[in-house]
Amino acid sequence: MTASKTGLIAVVGPTATGKSALAVELALAFQGEIINADSRLFYRGFNIGTAKPSFQERRGVTHHLIDCLGPDESFNLASFLDATRALIGEITGRGGLPILAGGTGQYVWGLLEGWDVPKVAPDEALRSELERQLAEQGVASLHARLHEADPAAAAAVDAKNPRRVIRALERAAAGLEGGSAQRRAAEPPYDALVIGLTIPRPALYGMVDRRIDAMADAGWVEEVRGLIGAGVPTDAPAMSGIGYREMTAHVAGELTLAQAVAAAKKATRRLVRHQYNWFKLSDPRVKWLESGPDLASRAKAAVQDWLLTDCQ
């Protein structure tokens, strides 16, 4: 760790590898506070299907950007960067170590690479038009429209997430096409130790499947039914998350529970592949550790070495 830049740790990698638990271990060992970088954990009431760490699992460690939004509130990359940069300043100001934890690659690298993301105010007229098209023709028609306007954005966005597709169309309409939507800083703004957690792919897929089965057994359907009963719209941003789309379809009678669970497993495996595209095993910026019984001790040793770098 160098003295010239603010230091932080980032715990990254695909879902189900143990990022949340390791971040807590590191926070307890090094006076850290955790900043969530998993977009699914922002929303209140969405607990089971996001594998949100419970208060017991947080073990008294301060967590930021968890349960900070209502289900119908939007929180984009620019919002995340503004909030996280402010939090890093606050944490270091009180002598703590910021620990970023999560698998949303765009958010993690946007912070660590110092992206400058232009803020685009929603165009209400365009938004209304796109909402009508979504209702009448479906999200596939919106994605086709995005492909015509900005092929690079269409390739990067989740084609099944209507909120993301609509926002990308708004950005394209504002002239923020392709790579011009953000600019990377000349050099990284933070001295970051990036710890990546990985598991051999077949074993990871097995863990994903078991986790989703456990979520279903833990009352995931009842959670979704309760959210809908409380008035959460089925097209709210929080409902577009992986698994919640499928469980919403089950509650609506469009899928059996077995079909919804199978679809959630398939979508989560697709997420794993997407996350490995953001966090490549060949990336020299990432110190990869294979999850296992001694993960915490290996990670703590890596942090200790990083902290001592400036003293050598």
PyMOL commands that set and color helices and strands:
alter all, ss='L'
color gray80, all
select helices_A, chain A and resi 19-30+39-42+55-58+77-93+105-112+124-137+139-149+151-156+162-173+178-181+201-217+220-229+237-240+244-251+257-278+295-311
alter helices_A, ss='H'
color red, helices_A
select strands_A, chain A and resi 7-12+32-36+63-64+97-101+191-198+286-290
alter strands_A, ss='S'
color yellow, strands_A
deselect
rebuild
show_as cartoon
